[in-house]
Amino acid sequence: MSQYALSINPLFRPTQVLNQLRSGQVFYVKARRGNGMIICHPHFAEVVGPGAIVGGVVDLDCARLIPIGRAALTYPETFERKYRAFHVRRQWIEATQKAVDCEVPLKRARRIVVMMRQYFGRRAIAEIPDDVLGNLVGVFPQTIELARYSLRKRPGAIAPPPHPSPQTLVRN
């Protein structure tokens, strides 16, 4: 089984998951710590962890699904399971909102990287592209790159930009 499989016992090929989501199908992330999904919409992204619902009317415009860890999607068997899964999704949105509640983009970037590392682990987060993490908190990919760099060097330090600044590229 591929590490990017969306279901341990797939009922359909992983490439068909987006079609299922766009049709309104509802799944939830198999409840094991360290598993999750990033749901990419056209203009933003959301992270959801174990037990959270994926699909339904909230994800009809899903453009991409990125599994984290050994994520697996399962059908909710009962109404109660579906209700709990919606509640868990709301909790993930609220957790992400805490990172977004800062006006400083670099702080938002650092907060989401730290939050994701704490829950999913460094290795899993290292594989997620900067643009996807940036869409979680509304920052540019370069800001996520800078946040990752500063967290590698010294947890409290702000690192110099890894790329030349626009001022150094423009010469009068």
C-alpha positions in Angstrom: 0.0 0.0 0.0 1.3 3.4 -0.9 2.0 5.9 1.9 -0.4 8.3 0.1 -3.3 5.9 0.0 -6.5 7.5 1.2 -8.0 4.3 2.5 -6.6 1.2 4.0 -9.2 -1.0 2.4 -10.2 1.2 -0.6 -13.7 0.8 -2.0 -12.4 2.8 -5.1 -9.1 4.1 -6.4 -7.6 7.0 -4.5 -7.8 9.1 -7.7 -11.6 8.8 -7.5 -11.8 10.4 -4.0 -12.1 13.9 -5.4 -15.0 12.9 -7.6 -16.7 11.3 -4.6 -16.2 14.5 -2.6 -17.5 16.7 -5.4 -20.6 14.6 -5.5 -21.3 15.3 -1.8 -20.1 11.9 -0.4 -19.2 12.0 3.3 -16.2 10.3 4.9 -14.2 10.7 8.1 -10.5 10.4 8.8 -9.7 7.1 10.5 -9.1 7.9 14.2 -5.4 7.3 14.8 -3.1 10.0 16.2 -0.9 11.5 13.5 -3.3 10.9 10.7 -5.0 13.7 8.9 -5.8 15.5 5.7 -5.3 18.9 4.2 -8.3 19.8 2.2 -7.4 22.3 -0.5 -10.1 24.5 -1.8 -9.6 27.0 -4.7 -8.5 29.9 -2.4 -7.7 28.4 1.0 -6.9 25.1 2.7 -8.1 23.4 5.9 -6.4 20.8 8.0 -8.4 18.0 9.7 -7.2 15.2 11.9 -8.5 11.9 13.2 -12.3 11.6 13.5 -13.0 14.7 11.4 -15.5 14.7 8.6 -14.4 15.2 5.0 -16.9 15.9 2.3 -20.5 16.8 2.2 -21.6 20.3 1.3 -18.6 22.0 2.8 -16.1 20.3 0.5 -17.9 20.3 -2.9 -15.3 22.6 -4.3 -12.4 20.5 -3.1 -9.5 20.8 -5.5 -6.9 18.6 -3.8 -6.6 16.3 -0.8 -3.3 15.8 0.8 -3.0 12.9 3.3 -0.8 13.3 6.4 0.7 10.3 8.0 -1.1 7.0 7.2 -4.4 8.6 6.6 -7.4 6.5 5.8 -10.9 7.6 4.9 -13.9 5.7 6.2 -17.7 6.0 5.8 -19.6 7.1 8.9 -21.8 4.2 9.8 -24.4 6.0 11.9 -25.9 9.5 12.3 -24.2 9.8 15.7 -20.8 9.0 14.1 -21.4 11.6 11.4 -22.5 14.2 14.1 -19.3 13.5 16.1 -17.2 13.8 13.0 -18.7 17.3 12.2 -17.9 18.3 15.7 -14.3 17.2 15.4 -14.0 19.1 12.1 -15.2 22.2 13.8 -12.6 21.7 16.5 -9.8 21.5 13.9 -11.1 24.7 12.3 -11.1 26.4 15.7 -7.5 25.2 16.4 -6.3 26.6 13.1 -8.2 29.9 13.7 -6.0 30.4 16.8 -3.0 30.5 14.5 -4.7 32.8 12.1 -5.7 35.3 14.8 -2.4 37.0 14.6 -1.9 40.0 12.3 1.8 39.3 11.7 2.3 36.9 8.8 5.5 35.4 10.0 4.0 34.6 13.4 1.0 33.0 11.7 3.4 30.9 9.7 5.4 29.8 12.7 2.2 29.0 14.7 0.9 26.7 12.0 4.2 25.0 11.5 4.5 24.4 15.2 0.9 23.2 15.6 1.3 20.8 12.7 4.6 19.5 13.9 3.2 18.9 17.4 0.3 16.9 16.1 1.5 15.2 13.0 5.3 15.1 13.6 8.3 16.7 11.9 8.7 14.1 9.2 5.1 14.3 8.0 5.1 18.1 7.9 8.5 18.3 6.1 6.8 16.6 3.1 4.0 19.2 2.9 4.7 22.0 0.3 5.1 25.5 1.6 2.3 26.8 -0.6 -0.2 24.4 1.0 0.8 25.3 4.6 0.6 29.0 3.5 -3.0 28.5 2.4 -3.9 27.2 5.8 -3.1 30.6 7.4 -3.1 33.0 4.5 0.6 33.7 4.0 3.0 33.4 1.0 5.0 30.2 0.6 8.2 32.2 1.2 6.9 33.1 4.7 6.4 29.4 5.5 9.9 28.7 4.3 11.2 31.5 6.5 9.2 30.2 9.5 10.6 26.6 8.9 14.1 28.0 8.7 13.8 30.1 11.9 12.4 27.1 13.8 15.3 24.9 12.6 17.9 27.4 13.6 16.7 28.6 17.0 13.1 28.4 18.2 12.9 32.1 19.2 15.0 33.6 16.4 13.8 35.3 13.3 16.1 34.3 10.4 17.3 36.4 7.6 15.4 35.9 4.3 16.7 32.9 2.4 16.2 34.8 -0.9 17.4 38.3 -1.9 14.9 41.0 -0.9 13.1 43.0 -3.6 15.2 46.0 -2.6 18.4 44.3 -3.5 17.1 43.1 -6.8 16.0 46.6 -8.0 18.9 48.8 -8.7 18.4 52.5 -9.6 
